[in-house]
Amino acid sequence: MNICKAMRVLLLVCVVGISSVSMARDAKTFESAGASAKIAGYSVSKVQRWLHDVALKKIEKDTGLYHPDGRFNYQDAWADCYPFLVWAAWLTDIDALNGPVRGALHAEIKHCPKGFFTDPKNTFGGSEYVKDGLIAIVEVTGKDEWFNRMKTIQDNIWAKPTIDTKYGKIPSKNIEINGEQLQALARMYTMTGDKKYLQYAERLADYYLLPGNFAPTRLRDHGCEIIGGLGLLLGVESVHNPAKAKQYLPHMKKMLDTILEKGTNEDGIMYNTLGRKGRLSDGWGYNYVGYLCYDMVAGKPVYRKQMTDTLRNLAKPLYQNYKWEGNSIDGYADSVEGGLYILNRLPVPEGLAWANSEVAANIVYAKDANKLWGTMKLQSNGVRTVIIHALMHTRGLIMRPWRSDLQLGAAEYDKGLAVVVKASGAKDFSGKLVFDIPRHRIYMGFKKDWPRMNTMPEWFTVDPARKYTVKNLPDGSAVQYTGKQLHAGLKIDIKAGTELKLTIE
């Protein structure tokens, strides 16, 4: 069965296994997991081929630097290309991650001029590298060397802010930079506990919100970052400074309502700018992240119906292969990525069907097994979205070491998770099945899993301290493990050409 047919089967069976079923062995649950296994297996294997056949070859032998096809600077090569080299290695080849891919970070640090990011004229490059690059990496690696680099750059950017405001000095008036900084500073505060990062973030939020009636005029990249940034900060403030969150709430609602009133079409999809005209924004999903945060802080579904209706409307013919940025893969990739952030919280069937279709046709190239992505930033963004989509179909599970003939998929039911693993090649497989953990809490320090940009969404996670029962079907054996053990990796042995079915409760 090819990936296109698998996607059709999956949509007929259920929506990515999110529907609850009463019994662990329900045939439809495993049929859904099996269809997901074909989709994820195809995608992950293609990412692995891209890593080895294309991306790793762009690491210079003499310098160790990653030199993709795009411009070799911080706002392109390191912000938009390098992070998804890291993601691809993290997903498919840990040895590559801890070898040349990690080495590229060392080379970047070595070749960076002293005081580079302290200079205000380099604030944009540093902010881009942090928000699009290092944050995406830290979301899956936690406090590793990439976090240390992120902290160094953030401290450089805020070492000598030059813009005077009534709320304190800030490093820029550029709305893109400040939106990026809000996203970065909220994370820096919860990861370190250092209040200076929260204070910096509040300066920026005060600057935009407190004068009243703020709404960004640009609703796509290079302007819309402020929406998700303010939303994430609102979530963090609701836990760590509730009085400030209460102060921001009415201003946030005014901003969000203005965007809906002046910046969306009849289906709830946003335009590139306020004004209800022109092309539609491939950043529409990124922007709705801020609405999800608002609802969580408000404690009631203020915008839930709006977002649910928008996701249902994606079934309309207009949004099938819509050319968000002409023929560029980047438009499809950004639109689907943002959509998946929302679908992670609101699993609307029509939206999930749309995401599957768009990925197959326009991002993973399901009809052309030989077509691989390049490494310039627009192509790298395609790799990013393929990885996010594949992990939706595995519910965050990873098989290590990955092998090109593997298939891995999962579907949730009322008591836990149904998993299908298949080795379709001529050789037996021995490896481990790695389960995701609540990274938002353990890595990022968030009290809640705040919706946010530049992340790897969580699907099914195991708490390291809890116990789980793993059943091997159909032999009925059951073994108990801690979440810590499952995250370290469940030993898996599969005979060539056979399929393994598990439940985790």
N, C-alpha and C positions, 0 to 999 in steps of 0.2 A: 504494500500500500504506500503510495507516495504522500508527500507532506500535504499537498492540496486536498487529496481525498481524506487524509486523516483529519484535517481541520473541518471538513464537511461532516464527517462522522461525529466529531467531538461536539459540534454545534447541535446536531440532532439528538445526541445522547443527553447532554446537560451542559450547563455553562461552566466549563473548566472545573467541573467537580465541586462547585460551591454549594449546589443543592444538597440539603441533608438527606440521608437515607436511614432507614430504621435498623438495618442489619449490616454488619461489617462486610459480609460476603455478598451483598446485593450485586447482582450481575451488572447493573448499569453503572455502579460506582467503579468497578474494575474495568468496564468497557471504556468509561471516560478516562480513567488513568492510563489505559493502554493507548487510546488515541493521543493523549498528551505525550506519552512516551515517544511516539513516532515523530511528533512535532519537535519536541525538545531535543531528541537524539539527532535529528537532521541539523538543527540550528547549532547545537553545541559542537558537533563535529565540524561544521563549517567554520565556526569561530576558531577551533583548534588549528585547522588548516591555514586560516588567515594568519594566525599567530606565527606559525612556523614557515609558511611559504612566502609571506609578505612582510609582516611587521618586524619580526626579530632581525631580519636582514637590513633594516633601517638603523640599527644600532651601529655606530661607527666603531670599527675595530681599534683605531688609534686613540680616540678620545673617550669612547664608551658612551657618548651622548646619543640620544634617540633623535634621529634627523628625518622626520616624516616629509611627505611631499609638499606640505604647506610651508608658509613662511617660518623660518627658524627663529621664533621669538617667544616670549612668555605668554602673550595673549592668544597665540595660535598653537604652536608646537607643544608647549607644556600645559596649557590650559585645556585644550580641546582634543589633543591627540594622545599624549602620554597616559592620561588616566585610563583610557580604554585598552591600551597595551597592558596596563596593570590588571584591569578587570579580566581580560582574556586569559592572562597567565594564571591569575588567581582561580579562575574557573576550570582551566583545562590542563595546566602544567605548573605545579608548585615549584619544581626545580628551576624552571625558567623565571618564575617570579622572584625567587631568592637568589638567582644568579644574575644574568645580564639585565633583567628588568629593574631589579633593585640597584644594580650597579649604575644604571643610567641616572638614578637619583643622586648617587654619590658624585657622578661626573658633573651633573648640573650644579650641585653645590660648589664643587671645586672650581668650576669655570665662571661662577657668578662673581662679578666685581664687588669688592668690599663696599658696603654702604649703598648698594644699588637701589634697594627698595626704600631706603630712607629718603632718597631724592624724590620730591613731589612729582617730578615729570615722569617717574616710573611707577606711580601709584596704580595706574590703570593695568599695566602688565602684571603687577604683583597681585592686585585684587582679582583679576581674571584667573590667574594661576591658582589662587587659593579657592575661589568659589567653584569654578568649573572643573578644576583639576584635583587639588589636594583634598577638598571636602569629599568628592566622589570616592577617592581612594580610602580615606579615613573611615568612611561609612562602612566599608567591608573589612578593614584591617585593624581598626581601633588605634590605640596609642603605640604605634610603631614609628619607624623613622620618618614616615610621611607626615605624621602628626607633628613631630618635632620641627620639620621644615615649615609646616603651616604656621606654627606658633611663632617661629622666627620672623617670617614675613609679616604676619599681623602686627607684631611688636614694632617692626620697622615702619610700617605704614602709619602707625599711630604715635611714633616717637616724636615727630615734629609737625603736627597738624598746623596748617597755615591759614585756614579760613575761619574768620571770627563770626560767631553767631551769638544771639542772646542766650543760647543754651549751652555755649561752650565751643571750643575750637573743634573743627572737623577737617578731614584731609582733602575734601573735594566738594564741589557743588554738582558734579556730574551724577545724574539720577541713576545711571547704570552702576557706577562704582558704589554709590551709597546703598543701593539695593543689594548688591553683592556683599557689602560689608555687614549689613544687618543679618544676612543669612550666616555669615562666617562668625560674627561676634556672638550671636546667640549660642552657637555650638561651642565656641571657645569658652564661654562662661560656664556652661554645664559640664564641659569636659575637665575644666581646671578648678572651678570654684573661685576663681580670681574675679572679684567684683569690678575690677577696672573694665573688663570686657563688657559687662552689662551696662556700666556707666557710659562707655563709648556708644553702645547701641542706643541707649536712651537719648543721647544727644541728637543722633540722627532721626530717631522717631519723633522727638519733640520738634525738631526743625521742620519736618514735613507735616505732622498732624496737628500740632497745637494751634497754629495760626487759624485753622479751620478751612473747610471746603477744599482740601487737597484731593486731587485725582490725577494720576498720570495720564498724559495724552497719548502715549505710545503703549500699545497693548501687545507688543511682540518683543523679541529680544532687543537689547540696547535701550531698555526703558521699563519693561514690565517686571524686571527683577525686584523692584521695590514692593510689589504687591505680595509676593510670597515671602519676602524678607520681613515686612511688617506683620504678616500673619504668623510667622514662626516666632518672632519676638513677642507678640501678644500671648502666644501659648506659654512661652517660658516665663513671662512676667506674671501670668495668672497663678503660677506656682511659687515663684521666688519674690515677687513684689506685687501682690494682688491690688494694692491701691493704684499702682501705675496702670495695670491692666484695665481697671475700672475707668480710669481717666481716658485711656485710649479707645475703649469700646465704642462710644458714640461717634467718634471721628472715623474709626474704621468702618462702621456701618454706613456712614455718609459716603465714604470713598467707594465702597463696594456697591452700594445702590446706584451711584452715579455711573459706574462702569456698566452695570446691567442696563440702565436707562438709556445711555448714550453710546454704548460701544458694542452691543450685541445685535445679531439678526433675530428673526422670529423663532429660530431654533435654539437660541442661547449660545451660539458660537460667536466668538468675539472677532471684531475687525482688527486690522493692524493699528488703527488709531480710533479715538473717540470721534463720533460723527455719523456712524451708521452708513458708511459708504467705503468703496474700494475693496481690496482683497481681504479675505479672512485670515486671521492670525494663526500660525502654527503653534503659537504659545498659549492658546486658549486653556489647555489643561493645566499648564503651569500657573495660570492666574487663578483658576478655581481652587488651587491648593490653599490660597489665602482664605477662601470662603469656608473650606473644611475646618481650618483652624478657628475661624470665628465661631462656627457652630459649636465646636468642642468647648471653647471658653465660655460662650453664652449659656451652655448647658441645655440647649433646645435646638430643634431643627429649623433654624431661620431660613437657610438657603438649600436645604436638602432637596425639596421638591424641584427647585430650579435646576439643580445639578442632575437629578435623576431624569427629568424631562429632556435635558440637553443630551445626555447619554443615549436615551431612547431615540432621539432624533437622528443620531448617527446612522440609523438604518436607512435613511432617505438616500435616493440615488445620487444626490448632489455630493455626498461625502464619500462615495466609492471612488477611489483613485483621484480624489480632488488634488489638483496641482497647487499645493500650498506655496511652493517656491519654484514654479515651473517644473522642469524635469529633475531637479536636484533631489537626491535621496534625503538631504537634510530636512526638507519640509515634511516629508512623510515621517522621518525618524523623530523629529521634535513633536509633531502632533500626536503620534502614538505614545511616545514616552509620557507626555503630559496626561494623555487619556488614561494610561495605565496607573498613574498616581491616583487618579480619581476612582478608577475601577477597583483598585485595591481596597477602597473604603466602601464603595457603592457598586457592587457587582451586578450591574444591569445587563441582562442578556443581550440586548441589541448592541450595547457598547462593546461587550466582549467579542461578539461576532464580527463587528467592524474591525477591532484590533487584530484579530486573527487574519482576516482577509487582507488588510493593509500590509501586515508584516509579510505574509506569503507572497503577495504580488509585487510589492514595491521596496522591500527592505532586505529580506533574506533571499530573495530571488529563488523561490521554490521550484520554478520550472527550468532553472539553469544551474545544475549542480556544480558546474565548472567555474561559475562566475564568482570571484572573490572581490572583496572591497579593497580600495586603496588605503593609504594611511594619512592623506590630508584630512583636515578637520571635519569636513562635511561627510566624508566616508567613514571616519572614525565614529562620528555620532550615530551612523547606521549600526555599527558594531555594538555600541552601547545599548541601543534599543532592542536589538536582537537578543542580547544577554538578558535584559530585564524581562522580555517576553518569554524566553525559554524558561527562566526560573519561576515565572508564574505557573508554567505547566508542570514543573517539578515540585511546586510549592516550596521552593527554596532549598531542596535537597541537591547535593552535588555528589557525583561518583568520582572517586580518585583511586588509581589514575584513570583518566578518561581514555577510552579507546574508540576508534572511529565506528566500530560496529555496534556500539552500545545504544540502548534505548532506555530512557528513564522518565517516568511520569508518575504523577500522584493526583489523588482527588480526596477532598475532605468529606467526611460524613459526620453523623451526630456524635460519635464517640471519639473520633480521631482521624486517622489518615490511612488511606489505601494506596499502596505503592506497587508499581509494576516495573521490573527491571528485566531486560532481555539482552543476551549476547547472541547476536545473529550471525557472527562469523564462524570460522572453522576451528577456533581455539577456545578452550575453557577460559573463564575469567575469574580472577581473584583480586579483590580490592576492598574498599570500604565505602560505605554510604554515610555521608556527612550531613548532619542535620543543622539547620540554622538555629540561632539563639536570639533572644530579644536584644538585638544590637542597639536599639534606641536607648535602652536602659544601661546595658553592660558596657557598650563602647562610647555612646554619645552622652550619657549622663542625664537623659530626659526622664522625667517622671511618667510621662505619657508618650505614646508613639505619635508625635506631632506630624501631621502631613507636611512634607517639605520637598523642595527641589533638590536635584543633584544627590540622589540617594538610591540605594538598592532596596526596593520595597520588601517588607517582611510579609511572608505568607503563612506558613506553618512553622512555629518555633517551639523549641523545647527549653524549659527552664532547667539550668544545670543542677539545681537542688532537688528537683522533683523526680519521681520514678515513673517509668513507662513500661508497658508490656508490649513486646514485639511478638506477633504471631506469624509463623511461617505457614502459608496455605499451599496445598491442601493437607499437608501432613499433620496440621493441628498443633505443632510444637509451640510453646510459649515460653519466652525468657524475659526476665525483668532487667531493665537497665536504668541508670540515672541519666538525666538530660546531659550531664557532663560527659558521660561515656558516649552517648549518641552524637554529641557535637564533635568529639574526638574521632568518631568514625565507627560504624557498625560493620564488622567483618562480613563480607559477602563472597560467596563462591557460586559460580553458575557454570553449568555444563554448556558446551558449545551448542548453539541452536535452541536453547531452552529458555523458558521464562520463569521468573521468580515473582511470587505475589506475597506481599506482607501487609499486615495491619499494625498500626501503632496507636495504642490507646493510653 
